[in-house]
Amino acid sequence: MRNRKTPKALTVFHAGRRTFLLTALAGLTLSATAFAGIERKRRFNFRTLARAENAAARRSSARYTGKKIVPYSGPEKPGTIVIVTRERALYYVLPGGKAERYGVGVGREGFQWSGVATIRRKAVWPEWRPPKEMIEREWKLYKRRLPEVMKGGPDNPLGARALYLYQGNRDTLYRIHGTNDPTTIGRAVSSGCIRMLNEEIIELYEKVPIGTKVVVL
């Protein structure tokens, strides 16, 4: 009867106070640990996907480098605000065929709108009063209870300034406002309002008077 050979140590080496012994087993191809590693790689990792999506959102926001002066050949007069939803852009029309282009956040799918409105009210560090429909919707879909009113300040979702949009004497409930979350600029995430960086809504707020025309495309 033939004796089975015991696997021999290939080498012994020292690293600091630890001693490492390497062995080779004849005919062994993949260990159970290696198979487990392969199976783990095959599984869909939702955490990795979430991290990738968050990183993509940060990169999208990082690409926005602030207001730019661009050519404008549209029909609107200087002093008009034109919002192009698909571009995630707000244009403040200037004389001489120019406009200031700001990056904005817009309404998510199902909450986008278009039309003509007028700024009838302006507020500094506005308080937030979510519409009743929004409070009910947030609770029904996400079990998230919104406050009936939230005082203005750095933590307020409306940010540093708000421009209130009306059609005739009717409040549309849509606003152009700041945000305490800059990563939402360039994205479709709101319930229809237009979000701007706080420093940029402050700048726009100082330029536009009550009665300014706003065109949303």
C-alpha positions as MATLAB code, in Angstrom:
seq = 'MRNRKTPKALTVFHAGRRTFLLTALAGLTLSATAFAGIERKRRFNFRTLARAENAAARRSSARYTGKKIVPYSGPEKPGTIVIVTRERALYYVLPGGKAERYGVGVGREGFQWSGVATIRRKAVWPEWRPPKEMIEREWKLYKRRLPEVMKGGPDNPLGARALYLYQGNRDTLYRIHGTNDPTTIGRAVSSGCIRMLNEEIIELYEKVPIGTKVVVL';
ca = [
       0.000    0.000    0.000;
       1.388    3.394   -1.042;
       1.841    6.047    1.599;
       0.280    9.436    1.015;
       2.799   12.230    0.983;
       2.356   15.077    3.408;
       2.379   18.478    1.708;
       5.762   20.060    2.134;
       6.429   23.603    3.233;
       7.744   25.626    0.331;
       9.349   28.335    2.352;
       9.470   29.917    5.758;
      10.147   33.633    6.132;
      10.124   36.154    8.930;
       8.610   39.625    8.969;
       9.211   41.456   12.225;
       7.982   39.201   15.037;
       5.705   37.143   12.786;
       6.679   33.930   10.988;
       4.869   32.951    7.787;
       4.660   29.371    6.482;
       3.660   28.871    2.827;
       2.513   25.423    1.671;
       1.344   23.959   -1.611;
      -1.179   21.165   -1.913;
      -0.896   18.922   -4.972;
      -3.940   18.975   -7.261;
      -5.718   21.806   -5.356;
      -7.133   24.456   -7.717;
      -9.532   26.751   -5.857;
     -10.169   26.771   -2.129;
     -13.597   27.145   -0.543;
     -12.615   30.683    0.398;
     -11.940   31.501   -3.243;
     -15.333   30.113   -4.283;
     -17.027   32.207   -1.588;
     -15.256   35.283   -2.913;
     -16.567   34.618   -6.422;
     -20.112   34.202   -5.123;
     -19.896   37.480   -3.226;
     -18.849   39.284   -6.398;
     -21.860   37.877   -8.234;
     -24.306   39.362   -5.727;
     -25.794   42.771   -6.489;
     -24.528   45.249   -3.940;
     -27.184   47.901   -3.296;
     -24.902   49.867   -0.984;
     -22.306   50.170   -3.716;
     -25.001   51.371   -6.129;
     -26.242   53.983   -3.643;
     -22.704   55.262   -3.103;
     -22.204   55.499   -6.864;
     -25.465   57.439   -7.312;
     -24.548   59.844   -4.519;
     -21.106   60.357   -6.026;
     -22.684   61.040   -9.425;
     -24.966   63.632   -7.846;
     -21.985   65.334   -6.217;
     -20.107   65.364   -9.518;
     -23.155   66.830  -11.270;
     -23.323   69.596   -8.681;
     -19.560   70.135   -8.833;
     -19.787   70.770  -12.590;
     -21.890   73.862  -11.928;
     -19.400   76.680  -11.569;
     -21.815   79.558  -11.111;
     -23.594   82.227  -13.116;
     -22.480   82.936  -16.672;
     -23.240   85.698  -19.177;
     -24.558   84.089  -22.369;
     -26.110   85.260  -25.661;
     -29.898   85.602  -25.659;
     -32.029   85.908  -28.788;
     -35.468   85.101  -27.368;
     -38.546   87.321  -27.432;
     -38.536   88.385  -23.781;
     -37.580   91.912  -22.725;
     -34.675   92.770  -20.379;
     -35.637   92.228  -16.755;
     -37.662   89.077  -17.514;
     -36.852   85.740  -15.876;
     -36.970   82.749  -18.219;
     -36.713   79.251  -16.731;
     -35.944   76.372  -19.107;
     -36.824   73.283  -17.107;
     -35.146   70.735  -19.397;
     -31.873   72.667  -19.166;
     -32.108   73.116  -15.384;
     -31.389   76.781  -16.083;
     -32.761   80.199  -15.167;
     -32.058   83.147  -17.471;
     -32.267   86.756  -16.359;
     -32.573   88.724  -19.582;
     -30.156   91.647  -20.003;
     -30.040   94.450  -22.579;
     -27.989   93.960  -25.745;
     -28.897   90.362  -26.530;
     -27.383   88.920  -23.351;
     -28.650   87.024  -20.314;
     -27.331   85.798  -16.991;
     -27.616   82.024  -16.828;
     -28.007   80.386  -13.397;
     -28.100   76.675  -12.658;
     -31.247   75.602  -10.794;
     -33.015   72.591   -9.367;
     -36.483   71.925  -10.797;
     -39.582   69.849  -10.113;
     -39.248   66.085  -10.236;
     -41.255   64.013  -12.687;
     -44.955   64.640  -12.235;
     -44.406   68.007  -10.530;
     -42.957   70.075  -13.358;
     -45.033   72.894  -14.789;
     -44.891   75.596  -17.425;
     -46.566   78.939  -17.964;
     -46.265   82.639  -17.256;
     -46.321   84.104  -13.767;
     -45.503   87.350  -11.950;
     -43.467   87.950   -8.815;
     -45.972   89.441   -6.366;
     -44.084   88.925   -3.129;
     -40.480   88.707   -1.914;
     -39.147   87.434    1.414;
     -35.811   87.394    3.260;
     -35.102   84.102    5.108;
     -38.719   83.071    4.454;
     -40.669   80.746    6.678;
     -41.872   77.541    5.078;
     -45.542   76.607    5.086;
     -45.924   73.316    3.195;
     -49.271   73.070    1.351;
     -51.804   70.696    2.880;
     -51.509   68.433   -0.168;
     -47.754   68.146    0.320;
     -48.110   67.313    4.015;
     -50.624   64.561    3.212;
     -48.547   63.223    0.318;
     -45.308   63.059    2.308;
     -47.012   61.185    5.115;
     -48.818   58.777    2.794;
     -45.797   57.925    0.638;
     -42.878   58.213    3.051;
     -44.384   58.364    6.551;
     -42.581   61.680    6.900;
     -44.421   64.270    8.951;
     -43.835   67.813    7.722;
     -44.355   70.820    9.993;
     -47.275   73.140    9.369;
     -44.818   76.028    9.510;
     -41.031   76.266    9.826;
     -39.297   79.504   10.739;
     -36.773   80.961    8.337;
     -33.091   80.257    8.822;
     -30.136   78.241    7.494;
     -31.957   74.921    8.031;
     -35.117   76.034    6.233;
     -35.654   74.344    2.807;
     -36.506   77.723    1.228;
     -33.018   79.030    1.908;
     -32.008   82.666    2.150;
     -34.577   84.307   -0.140;
     -37.853   83.502   -1.888;
     -39.696   85.008   -4.855;
     -43.418   84.139   -4.837;
     -45.061   83.438   -8.187;
     -48.646   84.492   -8.900;
     -50.962   84.239  -11.863;
     -53.289   87.205  -11.559;
     -54.270   87.344   -7.880;
     -53.822   83.596   -7.401;
     -50.786   82.262   -5.585;
     -49.445   79.392   -7.689;
     -47.705   77.976   -4.560;
     -44.522   77.844   -6.657;
     -41.446   79.768   -5.597;
     -37.989   80.641   -6.809;
     -35.967   80.184   -3.657;
     -32.620   79.278   -2.159;
     -31.616   75.890   -0.835;
     -29.609   74.475    2.046;
     -28.662   71.505   -0.156;
     -26.406   72.666   -3.047;
     -26.262   69.109   -4.463;
     -29.828   69.564   -5.759;
     -28.745   72.218   -8.276;
     -28.989   70.732  -11.764;
     -31.401   68.015  -10.653;
     -35.151   67.381  -10.782;
     -35.990   66.901   -7.108;
     -38.517   69.494   -5.919;
     -42.318   69.598   -5.807;
     -42.310   72.203   -8.571;
     -40.378   75.081   -7.020;
     -37.171   76.400   -8.568;
     -34.087   76.121   -6.349;
     -30.963   78.262   -6.549;
     -27.748   78.486   -4.586;
     -28.282   80.799   -1.618;
     -25.671   83.298   -2.788;
     -27.280   83.433   -6.233;
     -30.882   83.820   -5.075;
     -29.685   86.700   -2.881;
     -28.157   88.315   -5.967;
     -31.279   87.768   -8.081;
     -33.533   88.956   -5.258;
     -31.783   92.338   -5.258;
     -32.216   92.735   -9.029;
     -35.866   91.877   -9.574;
     -38.727   94.116   -8.402;
     -42.294   93.177   -7.584;
     -44.130   92.735  -10.883;
     -41.260   90.932  -12.666;
     -42.475   88.582  -15.388;
     -41.426   84.924  -15.091;
     -41.721   82.524  -18.029;
     -41.370   78.811  -17.300;
     -40.751   76.582  -20.327;
];
